[in-house]
Structure formats: structure tokens, C-alpha cells
Amino acid sequence: MQDDQTLKAIRYQRGSLSILDQLKLPDQSIYIPINSVDDAWKAIHTMSIRGAPAIAVCGVLSLAVELYHSQSKFDTIASVQQFVTDQLNYLITSRPTAVNMTEGAQTIIDYLIPLSNKQQDLSQYINELIVFMEQFLERDLADNHAIGQYGAKAISENNTSHKKLNILTHCNTGSLATVGFGTALGVIRQLQANDNLELAYFTETRPYNQGSRLTAYELVHDRIPHTMICDSMAGLLMRTQPIHAVVVGADRVTANGDTANKIGTYQLAILAKHHKIPFYIAAPTTSIDLNKKTGDEIVIEQRPSKEMTSIKGVNIAAEGVQVWNPSFDITPANLITGIITEHGVFKPDELEEKLLSLRKK
Ligand SMILES: CSC[C@H]1O[C@H](OP(=O)(O)O)[C@H](O)[C@@H]1O
């Protein structure tokens, strides 16, 4: 099972934040300090830390650390509110596709006024704001296990004829993409814990290799039975091996269930449809953006060409080669069997209604 210490993407205690530098994995396990929002912005943009939920927690906690150490520079509550709003709006620009940072920023901005109605002492206001920001860490930890449990139950119930299941996943959606158990990889961890997993197949996930660099690291570490494949092998795998489900993460799910996820997800969904294999998205409800009606509204982040033309600084393509490097693609809702959240598994066409009723509670 997951070892909480060596697979922690984020280490935090009040006034101090560090992240596991995922660009150095799997060869080196090095934590780097994050002392400010600027540090967090750079770490997120360069993908030293990545994964929609982990990005949001890192961003919010970097602001908590900055507030903790710079209290003396504020003379009014209004100046704190302006600083927090400006820093959150800056953090959102670090990676545009995932919604979790935007959701977290809006939640904090919405709290600034109610908190000032409750607390007029400047020092106490800052302290209570820090406590509120720290709750993002606890919330995501709790969400992950629920996602794993709901997902494992749904997939097992879909395959009553097989005790042990072969699952295919893409990219990295484990402890290195969240702050705990993982989303899609959390479902795989839970299937393993329930003794319902035969093999976890996973793709290398070109071009940035989150699968070979990060998912391999997690599955080997947790001693979960697995097989790594190249992205291009997914079709032959589904045609020749019994794959019982595909489960992947999400960076942003829109109201109709369309989902932005790591590039390569869309073609896996098409292959799964062709081979009649259930295709699941696993994501916390903080990844669901009801303000966007369909996936056509999602901004797809374009990444630097060097992430395609080199690996760890070694060129694998001719200097000057022209590339196209979208970091995400959109999987339409009609290719998705279910969306696994911390509140249960929802069909795409019921997602908006279910989420609105949950948010009213
Ligand atoms: C639970 S992480 C969701 C999502 O994040 C990954 O993208 P990136 O590595 O570029 O941050 C990937 O799309 C995962 O599925």
C-alpha cells in the first residue's frame, strides 16, 4: 500500500511548504522549498508539481505561507483582501486547463468578505484565512479515498464474472497528482486492496511521460501488479487482452460531462468504445466546472516543443523540427461510461443535476 512519506507530492506545516520535484523522478527524490506564490507559479508552470488537484493545493498553500511570513506588511484587512485576490488570479495563469486552481481561488475570494464580517482584528483575520486555506489539504485527502472506493465498487460490480480485473490507465493520477491516494490510480489502489486487481496496465504518456516517469514509480513503490505500454500499443492491447475497464483522471469536466484530460485520452476512449470496454473518468467534484457547458469552451494548454523533442535534455528529434504539442484533449461525454467522484459515480447526462443538488446541501 501507499507509503505516506516517500510518495508525498506536498509537505506542509504552517509557515513551511515543500514539493517533491517530479521532474527529477524517478532517479532522484528531492523536495524543493516553496516560500511564495511566485515559487509556486514557477513550479506549477514547469511541472515540477503537476496534476490538477495537487496544483491547486500547492498554489493555495503557497499563499498561506506567504501570508504567514509577511503579516507585518499589511495595515488593513482591505489590503490583505486585495493581495490575496491578486495572488490567486496570478496563480490561475500558471496552467489554464485544470479547473481546480480556479475553483480553489474562487472559494477563497468568496470567503474574504464573510470573514471580515466575523473578524475585524487584522492579525486574527490573517490567521483565520490561513486556517481556511489549510483546509484544502484535508479536503483533498478525504476526497481521494472516497473516489477510490466508489470507483472500485462500480468497476467490480460491472464485472461480476471476473474476480480479478485488468485495468488500463493513462498519465499519472496518483499520489503525485493529488495530495494522497489518487484519483484513477486511487481506484486501482482500492481494487488492489480489495484483491480485485489482476494487472494495472498504464501508458508511458508521451510526450512528457507522466506514465513512465511517475505512474511506474508509484506502482513499483506500492508493489501493485502492472504492465507499462507505449501509447501506440493501446489498440492491440484492447484487441488481444481482456481489459475490464479504462479509468483516467481529469483536468476539467464540463456540465455535459465532456472531459479535458492528458493528451491521448480521447483516442483511448474511442478504442474503448470500439472494443466495448467501460471508460471511466475519476475526479473530485472540484474538477467539475458547471460554468462551462461543453468541452468546446475549455482552453487547451500548448506546451514547449522541447518537451516533445528531448528527454532529460537529450534531443530525440532534429534541431528545428516543427511540432504541435497540446497538453490535453477533450473526450466527449458520449464516450464516457461514468464519472467517479467523492460523492458517487454519475453518468455524464445526470452530472449537472446531481452536482447542483449536492452543492445546494
Ligand atoms: C488527478 S490529476 C488530473 C490530470 O493531471 C494530469 O495532467 P498534468 O500531468 O499535465 O498536470 C493529467 O491530465 C491527469 O489526468
The ligand as an ORCA input file, in Angstrom:
! r2SCAN-3c Opt
* xyz 0 1
  C      -5.588     13.741    -10.908
  S      -4.538     14.631    -11.954
  C      -5.508     15.015    -13.333
  C      -4.699     15.165    -14.585
  O      -3.488     15.959    -14.454
  C      -2.544     15.457    -15.441
  O      -2.053     16.479    -16.257
  P      -0.576     17.113    -15.965
  O       0.338     15.971    -15.654
  O      -0.232     17.832    -17.253
  O      -0.808     18.034    -14.796
  C      -3.326     14.503    -16.260
  O      -4.102     15.147    -17.247
  C      -4.190     13.900    -15.191
  O      -5.130     13.069    -15.673
*
